[in-house]
Amino acid sequence: MLILKIKDNKQFLETEPGIGMDAAKWLADQGIVAFGGDTWASEVYPNPKSKEEFPINQYMLAKKGIYNLELIDTRPLVKQKVWEFLFVLGQPLYVGSTQVNVNPVAIY
């Protein structure tokens, strides 16, 4: 097996798929506590509808208090075909911070 690793920071950092403001507002209206995915921004970047930097993250976290969980690695769950589990997210030890590393756990 040949594994080829290519480091391309420009391609990785230049654009990002994710949700837009309509989806963010809908999710907030549902009363969610957290959202996120396996990407580094969880929102479209650059945002074609706003000149603000990361308007979705600002809306969700600063205005609605909804946590944004980025770079979630669910590959082990997918590999084991685990589709239902208890998602446990511990509280960060920092007070007053807007960004910390956490280690969520899936119990199945």
N, C-alpha and C positions, 0 to 999 in steps of 0.2 A: 504494500500500500504506500502510495506517495502522498505526503501531506505537504502542501505548499502554504506557507504563511507569508502574506504580503502586508506590509505596514503602509497604509495610505491615509495619513491623518487628514488630508484635504477632503478626500471622499467621505471619510467617516464624520467629519465635523461640519462640512459645508451645508448639508441639508438633513432634515430629520422628519420622518412621518409622525403623525400623532393626531390628537383631537383638536377641534376648533372650538370657538366660543359657544356655539349653539349646543354642542355636546357637553361642554363644561357646565353650562347653565342647567341643562337637563339632568346631568348627574347630581349637581348640587341640590336641585329640587327633589331628588329622590332621597335625600338625607344620608348620603354616603359619608363615611369617615375617611376613606383613603381611595386613591386611584393610582394607576401607574402601568408600567409595562416593561418590556425588555430593551427599551431604548433609553438614551441619555437625557431626553427632554420631555417625553410624554405628550408633547404638543408639536404641531407643525412648525418647523423652523427652517428658514426664516418665515415668519407669518406673512402671507400675502395680503391680509386684510388689516394689518396694523403696523405702524412704525415703532410701537413699543417693543421692548425686549421682553420676551416671555410673558405675554399678557395672560395666557391661560394659567400659568403657575401663580402669577400675582393674584388673579381672581380667586383661584381655588384655595391657595394657602393663606394669603394676607387678608382677603375679604371674607372668605367662607370658613377658614380654619380646617380645610380638608388637606390631609397629608398627600404628598406626591412621592410615590415609591418608584424610583428609576432603576434601570439595569437589573430587574428581577430575573434571575436565572431559573427558569422552570424546566430546563432540559431533563434533569433527573426524574421529575414527576412524569413528564411525557414518555420518557424511555420505559418507565415501569407501568405506564397506562393508568396512572392515578388521576382520576378526574374529579373526585370529591375528597375534601380534606378540611380540617380545622386550620385556619390561618391564624398564627399567633405572632403578633408584632410587639416586641418588648418596648418599653419606654426608654428613650435616650437618657443618659445621665446628665446631659447638659441643660442648663436653664437659660432661656432667653436666646437661644440659637435658632436659626432658620434652616440650617443644613447640617445633618450629622449622618454618619454611617450606622445602620441598624442591621440586624441579622434576623430576618423573619424565619419562622419555622412552620413547616407543613406537617401536621399530625394526621396520619391515616391509619 
